[in-house]
Amino acid sequence: MQEQIRLAEAREKTTDWKQFGPYLTERQWGTVREDYSANGDAWNYITHDMARAYAYRWGEEGLGGISDDEQRLCFGIGLWNGADNQLKERLFGLTNGQGNHGEDVKEHYYYLDSTPTHSYMRMLYKYPQAAFPYDELRDENARRTRQEPEFELLDTGVFAESRYFDVFIEYAKAGPQDLLIQLTIHNRGPEAAPLTVLPQLWFRNTWTLGYDDHRPEIRRTQAAAMEAEHRDLGRYQLYCDRAEELLFCENETSPTLFGKKRKKKNKAHRYFKDGINEYIVQGQATAVNPAETGTKAAARYQFNIPAGEARVLRLRLSQPTHEAPFADFDQLFVTRRAEADEFYDCIQEGLSNPDARNVQRQAFAGMLWSKQYYYYDVSQWLDGDPGRPTPPAQRLTGRNAAWRHLHNADIISMPDKWEYPWYAAWDLAFHCLPLAMVDTDFAKQQLRLLCQDGYLHPNGQMPAYEWHFSDVNAPVHAWATWRVYQMDRKLHDGQGDTEFLEAVFQKLVMTFTWWVNRKDRDERNIFEGGFLGMDNIGVFDRSSPLPTGGKIEQSDGTSWMAMFALNLMRMALELARTTPVYQEMASKFFEHFLYIAEAMTRGGGGHFNLWDEEDQFYYDVLHAPDDSRTRLRIRSMVGLIPLFAVEVIDDELLATVPEFHARALALIQRRPRLAELVSRWQEPGQGARHLMGLLRRSRLRSVLTRMLDETEFLSEFGIRSLSRYHLDNPYYYHMGEADSFSVSYVAGEAESDMFGGNSNWRGPVWFPVNYLIIESLQRYHSYYGDAFTIEYPTGSGQLHTLAQVADALSARLARLFLKDENGRRPALGETEIHQTDPHFRDNLLFHEYFHGDDGHGLGASHQTGWTGLVVRLLEKAGG
């Protein structure tokens, strides 16, 4: 299989098949990296309208674009319908302050296909033929309240009568440095329509920073060809089949952006980043370089495409030169498409349903297209560059000032390259499971990345995300590492990559220690955690000081730490098979888990515990400054997360680690009450297995009974993050006579202003925690076997094993994307064009989260990252 051969060559570093890929972001404007304001207002320092004239410092964006893996040379698409006031070179969306539900992209685009080496890629962008309604989208969303739906691009009527172009962007690699590019543009409207297409090539600006003044160059070499020369990258030719014109300017900031006049004397600096835009849209002939040289260039194609017809453009970006660059073009595309089909036929061997195969393949495409070159050196960002203005003094004590060690310059899997064009620690961990199904090398590299010195803080903290590296994400890195290790081992006939496992384990021990030292102030093994990614699930903003003073003793923070301890214990036991000294580390984490479990169940030291006997559920506890404690009786995901802390060990493994086994038995004999409470260590289950979990049988049954109740957590499409009980029974916390805080069930978009209102855990279905619930049920079943059954759904009278419940939940989640008996996909909502139009209905979006009642997609529209976990569930939905 050719794609597997390419993956092997990339792994062995004999051929760099991954040098070029979809590494451009969809949005560089409005990011922390590009923010040089005094007040940290990243969204407004560089806006969408400024982006066409501003040369970025830290990265590049492009429409359907690609770059090399250090983002020196970039390629992207420009479009102009003759009506817009600017070229369509980047995706438009609303900032956090403009949207009524937070920031949001207002475009229609789909990632349709990609192999892991990007030997073949395909995406679709839908471009209106009328003027793009930028102002209408801004103004109407600003007018709407949080109780109203977002105003979307389709709502403007700009797609009426199908008056738009479908722009298919395809790439096929003839070699690692030889890329074929094909644009196929369909006029879906009822009349002929004009379109200017501008394939663009440019260098990222590194020559104005003051470190190295080397200026690469792009120049015309033939009537329809240009050469890009870079000192380190070498020479590349861009062959543009039948291009009408080649245009050149510089990737440098236009002085007009800051109210200055354009320079006239120095011709080398007259033609700025927006030169091609000014030439095409404004008709300014002097905006492009007549000498046909620069650091940014475009080929111009003009069409008047008849109704229902298509036009095809062909280009070739190649380091090798070609006498006839398009002679083998069509056949190479046919070959690469066939190789992509062959690769996915193997991956999808267990999927017989064509619709499920389409969903899974597009989910993989979204994962692979969402790779991004992420560059951020915090020390340079804080201090400024020699060739650029000094940043404001406030920066030195502001955002991320404690992260001077952080230097990132890598290809990283992004949550969503428009809404979240920066990595997030816990998102990335979930990404790695789907990625490992197609490219275990990349998945392992991603997990190792965040543990490296340029990422992990010297104190052991893992960076959360660029807006606030010191924030705290759920510690799921160990879980993901162990799962990817197991997947990789299975692919290699039982031979595990212990070097990878050991490298990550050693650094995660530091992270675990950081948690213990920083998030357990009273040293009682009850953890505060903080944010933990669940933005507004509680009554208070857990990233900020509490209005009451004191702290929250978190059910989820403590449970995540119990899970973390078990994950590290299991990793240490695996390493102990060949390096016996790891038995001591396994014992340490086994013991720490038991202490956390005791504290969570009994409070530790006689204090309040997190388990409520009356409700038979876990709650957060507010620990006030006067030492009083109040249970925050919110039936939310934080009470289900204790399910995740579960591990099953069999006698066969224990036989290989006798020192660990002896230490465990000694602890149990010394503290029988502790072991009796949670571990079930002395009660072998199915197949001589031993269970370690926060929930013993009775509590497990109580939590699951509530979770599987359709009037509470169980929805048609998975487990809600907040019980529907709170729809009619909001939770109130009263602080004195004046202040009151509440939480109520919201099935859809957030009504809370927390985190800008762009996220909501108060009811919708989220894939990452649902996936962990499913895995936990499977592990509990591996211990209890068929002897443990439970009503599913609660009150139905139908008894199921835990494995059957896990399968049923998998099927509910997968059904979000699959056509139902009426041919409709729940995730696509009620918009008719999405459900029935042949040019929309089979193109998938993988949203950030999903409506808790009807399942339609919400939040970031392209967060294939953790929602991509659906690729592992489709077989359970009749696939």
Rosetta blueprint (number, residue, H / E / L):
1 M L
2 Q H
3 E H
4 Q H
5 I H
6 R H
7 L H
8 A H
9 E H
10 A H
11 R H
12 E L
13 K L
14 T L
15 T L
16 D L
17 W L
18 K L
19 Q L
20 F E
21 G E
22 P L
23 Y L
24 L L
25 T E
26 E L
27 R L
28 Q L
29 W L
30 G L
31 T L
32 V L
33 R L
34 E L
35 D L
36 Y L
37 S L
38 A L
39 N L
40 G L
41 D L
42 A H
43 W H
44 N H
45 Y H
46 I L
47 T L
48 H H
49 D H
50 M H
51 A H
52 R L
53 A L
54 Y L
55 A L
56 Y L
57 R L
58 W L
59 G L
60 E L
61 E E
62 G L
63 L L
64 G L
65 G L
66 I E
67 S E
68 D E
69 D L
70 E L
71 Q L
72 R L
73 L E
74 C E
75 F E
76 G E
77 I E
78 G E
79 L E
80 W E
81 N L
82 G L
83 A L
84 D L
85 N L
86 Q L
87 L L
88 K E
89 E L
90 R L
91 L L
92 F L
93 G E
94 L E
95 T L
96 N L
97 G L
98 Q L
99 G L
100 N L
101 H L
102 G L
103 E L
104 D E
105 V E
106 K L
107 E L
108 H E
109 Y E
110 Y E
111 Y E
112 L E
113 D E
114 S E
115 T L
116 P L
117 T L
118 H L
119 S L
120 Y E
121 M E
122 R E
123 M E
124 L E
125 Y E
126 K E
127 Y E
128 P E
129 Q L
130 A L
131 A L
132 F L
133 P L
134 Y H
135 D H
136 E H
137 L H
138 R H
139 D H
140 E H
141 N H
142 A H
143 R H
144 R L
145 T L
146 R L
147 Q L
148 E L
149 P L
150 E L
151 F L
152 E L
153 L H
154 L H
155 D H
156 T H
157 G L
158 V L
159 F L
160 A H
161 E H
162 S H
163 R L
164 Y E
165 F E
166 D E
167 V E
168 F E
169 I E
170 E E
171 Y E
172 A E
173 K E
174 A E
175 G E
176 P L
177 Q L
178 D E
179 L E
180 L E
181 I E
182 Q E
183 L E
184 T E
185 I E
186 H E
187 N E
188 R L
189 G L
190 P L
191 E L
192 A L
193 A E
194 P E
195 L E
196 T E
197 V E
198 L E
199 P E
200 Q E
201 L E
202 W E
203 F E
204 R L
205 N L
206 T L
207 W L
208 T L
209 L L
210 G L
211 Y L
212 D L
213 D L
214 H L
215 R L
216 P L
217 E E
218 I E
219 R E
220 R E
221 T E
222 Q E
223 A L
224 A L
225 A E
226 M E
227 E E
228 A E
229 E E
230 H E
231 R L
232 D L
233 L L
234 G E
235 R E
236 Y E
237 Q E
238 L E
239 Y E
240 C E
241 D L
242 R L
243 A L
244 E L
245 E E
246 L E
247 L E
248 F E
249 C E
250 E L
251 N L
252 E L
253 T L
254 S L
255 P H
256 T H
257 L H
258 F H
259 G L
260 K L
261 K L
262 R L
263 K L
264 K L
265 K L
266 N L
267 K H
268 A H
269 H H
270 R L
271 Y L
272 F L
273 K L
274 D L
275 G H
276 I H
277 N H
278 E H
279 Y H
280 I H
281 V H
282 Q L
283 G L
284 Q L
285 A H
286 T H
287 A H
288 V L
289 N L
290 P L
291 A L
292 E L
293 T E
294 G E
295 T L
296 K E
297 A E
298 A E
299 A E
300 R E
301 Y E
302 Q E
303 F E
304 N E
305 I E
306 P L
307 A L
308 G L
309 E L
310 A E
311 R E
312 V E
313 L E
314 R E
315 L E
316 R E
317 L E
318 S E
319 Q L
320 P L
321 T L
322 H L
323 E L
324 A L
325 P L
326 F L
327 A L
328 D L
329 F H
330 D H
331 Q H
332 L H
333 F H
334 V H
335 T H
336 R H
337 R H
338 A H
339 E H
340 A H
341 D H
342 E H
343 F H
344 Y H
345 D H
346 C H
347 I H
348 Q L
349 E L
350 G L
351 L L
352 S L
353 N L
354 P H
355 D H
356 A H
357 R H
358 N H
359 V H
360 Q H
361 R H
362 Q H
363 A H
364 F H
365 A H
366 G H
367 M H
368 L H
369 W H
370 S L
371 K E
372 Q E
373 Y E
374 Y E
375 Y E
376 Y E
377 D E
378 V H
379 S H
380 Q H
381 W H
382 L H
383 D H
384 G L
385 D L
386 P L
387 G L
388 R L
389 P L
390 T L
391 P L
392 P L
393 A H
394 Q H
395 R H
396 L H
397 T H
398 G L
399 R L
400 N L
401 A L
402 A L
403 W L
404 R L
405 H L
406 L L
407 H E
408 N E
409 A E
410 D E
411 I E
412 I E
413 S E
414 M L
415 P L
416 D E
417 K L
418 W L
419 E L
420 Y E
421 P L
422 W L
423 Y L
424 A L
425 A H
426 W H
427 D H
428 L H
429 A H
430 F H
431 H H
432 C H
433 L H
434 P H
435 L H
436 A H
437 M H
438 V H
439 D L
440 T H
441 D H
442 F H
443 A H
444 K H
445 Q H
446 Q H
447 L H
448 R H
449 L H
450 L L
451 C L
452 Q L
453 D L
454 G L
455 Y L
456 L L
457 H L
458 P L
459 N L
460 G L
461 Q L
462 M L
463 P L
464 A L
465 Y L
466 E L
467 W L
468 H L
469 F L
470 S L
471 D L
472 V L
473 N L
474 A L
475 P L
476 V L
477 H H
478 A H
479 W H
480 A H
481 T H
482 W H
483 R H
484 V H
485 Y H
486 Q H
487 M H
488 D H
489 R H
490 K H
491 L H
492 H L
493 D L
494 G L
495 Q L
496 G L
497 D L
498 T H
499 E H
500 F H
501 L H
502 E H
503 A H
504 V H
505 F H
506 Q H
507 K H
508 L H
509 V H
510 M H
511 T H
512 F H
513 T H
514 W H
515 W H
516 V H
517 N H
518 R H
519 K L
520 D L
521 R L
522 D L
523 E L
524 R L
525 N L
526 I L
527 F L
528 E L
529 G L
530 G L
531 F L
532 L L
533 G L
534 M L
535 D L
536 N L
537 I L
538 G L
539 V L
540 F L
541 D L
542 R L
543 S L
544 S L
545 P L
546 L L
547 P L
548 T L
549 G L
550 G L
551 K E
552 I E
553 E E
554 Q L
555 S H
556 D H
557 G H
558 T H
559 S H
560 W H
561 M H
562 A H
563 M H
564 F H
565 A H
566 L H
567 N H
568 L H
569 M H
570 R H
571 M H
572 A H
573 L H
574 E H
575 L H
576 A H
577 R L
578 T L
579 T L
580 P L
581 V L
582 Y H
583 Q H
584 E H
585 M H
586 A H
587 S H
588 K H
589 F H
590 F H
591 E H
592 H H
593 F H
594 L H
595 Y H
596 I H
597 A H
598 E H
599 A H
600 M H
601 T H
602 R H
603 G L
604 G L
605 G L
606 G L
607 H L
608 F L
609 N L
610 L L
611 W E
612 D E
613 E L
614 E L
615 D L
616 Q L
617 F E
618 Y E
619 Y L
620 D E
621 V E
622 L E
623 H E
624 A L
625 P L
626 D L
627 D L
628 S L
629 R E
630 T E
631 R E
632 L E
633 R L
634 I L
635 R L
636 S E
637 M H
638 V H
639 G H
640 L L
641 I H
642 P H
643 L H
644 F H
645 A L
646 V E
647 E E
648 V E
649 I E
650 D E
651 D H
652 E H
653 L H
654 L H
655 A H
656 T H
657 V L
658 P H
659 E H
660 F H
661 H H
662 A H
663 R H
664 A H
665 L H
666 A H
667 L H
668 I H
669 Q H
670 R H
671 R L
672 P H
673 R H
674 L H
675 A H
676 E H
677 L H
678 V H
679 S L
680 R L
681 W L
682 Q L
683 E L
684 P L
685 G L
686 Q L
687 G L
688 A L
689 R E
690 H E
691 L E
692 M E
693 G E
694 L L
695 L L
696 R L
697 R H
698 S H
699 R H
700 L H
701 R H
702 S H
703 V H
704 L H
705 T H
706 R H
707 M H
708 L L
709 D L
710 E L
711 T L
712 E L
713 F L
714 L E
715 S E
716 E L
717 F L
718 G E
719 I E
720 R E
721 S L
722 L E
723 S L
724 R L
725 Y H
726 H H
727 L H
728 D H
729 N L
730 P L
731 Y E
732 Y E
733 Y E
734 H E
735 M E
736 G L
737 E L
738 A L
739 D E
740 S E
741 F E
742 S E
743 V E
744 S L
745 Y L
746 V L
747 A L
748 G L
749 E L
750 A L
751 E L
752 S L
753 D L
754 M H
755 F H
756 G H
757 G H
758 N L
759 S L
760 N L
761 W L
762 R L
763 G L
764 P L
765 V E
766 W L
767 F H
768 P H
769 V H
770 N H
771 Y H
772 L H
773 I H
774 I H
775 E H
776 S H
777 L H
778 Q H
779 R H
780 Y H
781 H H
782 S H
783 Y H
784 Y H
785 G H
786 D H
787 A H
788 F L
789 T E
790 I E
791 E E
792 Y L
793 P L
794 T L
795 G L
796 S L
797 G L
798 Q L
799 L E
800 H E
801 T E
802 L H
803 A H
804 Q H
805 V H
806 A H
807 D H
808 A H
809 L H
810 S H
811 A H
812 R H
813 L H
814 A H
815 R L
816 L L
817 F L
818 L L
819 K L
820 D L
821 E L
822 N L
823 G L
824 R L
825 R L
826 P H
827 A H
828 L H
829 G L
830 E L
831 T L
832 E H
833 I H
834 H H
835 Q H
836 T H
837 D L
838 P L
839 H L
840 F L
841 R L
842 D L
843 N L
844 L L
845 L L
846 F E
847 H L
848 E L
849 Y E
850 F E
851 H L
852 G L
853 D L
854 D L
855 G L
856 H L
857 G E
858 L E
859 G L
860 A L
861 S L
862 H E
863 Q L
864 T H
865 G H
866 W H
867 T H
868 G H
869 L H
870 V H
871 V H
872 R H
873 L L
874 L H
875 E H
876 K H
877 A H
878 G L
879 G L
